[in-house]
Structures are given as C-alpha cells and as structure tokens.
Amino acid sequence: MNTREWLMASRHKLATMGVALIAAVVGYPVIFGANGLLVYHQKRAESQQLQQQIMTLEQQNKAAEQQIHALKYDPKAIEKEAREHMGYARKGEKIYTLPTQSPRQFSQQTRERK
C-alpha cells in the first residue's frame, strides 16, 4: 500500500483528529481564557454579591436620610437625640448615669484608689 492509498483509507481518522484538534484549540480559550466560562461564572457571582451590597447600602442610606430629616424638622426626634446622646434634661428632672464597667472592675478600681 502506498502513501496515497494509506491517506485515502485513513482520511476519516485524520478528519476526526483534525476536528478534535481544532475544537481543542478553539475550546480552550472559551473555557479557560480571560473571558472564558470560568471567569464568567466568577464575575457573575461577584456581581450578585455587589448587587446585594448595593441594596444594603441603599437601605442604610435611606434610613440615614430619614434620620437626618427627623433631626432637622421633628421636635420629638431632636429631644430624643439631646436626651440620649447629649445628656440633656428638662427642668426639674434628674439624670442618673450608671457606670459602664462591670461591678467587679468598678470595685477593683475603688479599692485601688483607697
């Protein structure tokens, strides 16, 4: 059998191998390339996480805007803020503050001072 006859007999095998080689050469970048399927799935998951963060931040922003509006225009909100964070009181009221330390730490500090 000469070379030409061998080529004719095995052209089906050569065609299959050629198509497989082309598919491998073209398919590798499609799956593993810079814009391949693996990167696409990673970017999609990252996009979903960022969308969730955006929604959370938008909710926090809306709550902060409502609080700002209340502190500008709502006398009850202004009074609450003044009482809780600034320690203001009305006439005749007495404010009692409790130590922020645990009783054990407070008693240890008291003993050290004596």
LINVEN-V76431 format. One record per backbone hydrogen bond with DSSP energy under -0.5 kcal/mol. CO is the residue of the C=O (numbers start at 1). NH is the residue of the N-H. Records with the same first field share a line. If there is no record, write none. Layout:
# LINVEN-V76431
CO: NH  NH
This chain:
# LINVEN-V76431
2: 6
3: 7
4: 8
5: 9
6: 10
8: 11
10: 14
11: 15
12: 16
13: 17
14: 18
15: 19
16: 20
17: 21
18: 22
19: 23
20: 24
21: 25
22: 26
23: 27
24: 28
25: 29
26: 30
27: 31
28: 32
29: 33
30: 37
31: 38
33: 36
36: 40
37: 41
38: 42
39: 43
40: 44
41: 45
42: 46
43: 47
44: 48
45: 49
46: 50
47: 51
48: 52
49: 53
50: 54
51: 55
52: 56
53: 57
54: 58
55: 59
56: 60
57: 61
58: 62
59: 63
60: 64
61: 65
62: 66
63: 67
64: 68
65: 69
66: 70
67: 71
68: 72
69: 73
70: 74
73: 75
74: 78
75: 79
76: 80
77: 81
78: 82
79: 83
80: 84
81: 85  86
82: 86  88
83: 87
90: 93
94: 96
102: 106
103: 107
104: 108
105: 109
106: 110
107: 111
108: 112
109: 113
110: 114
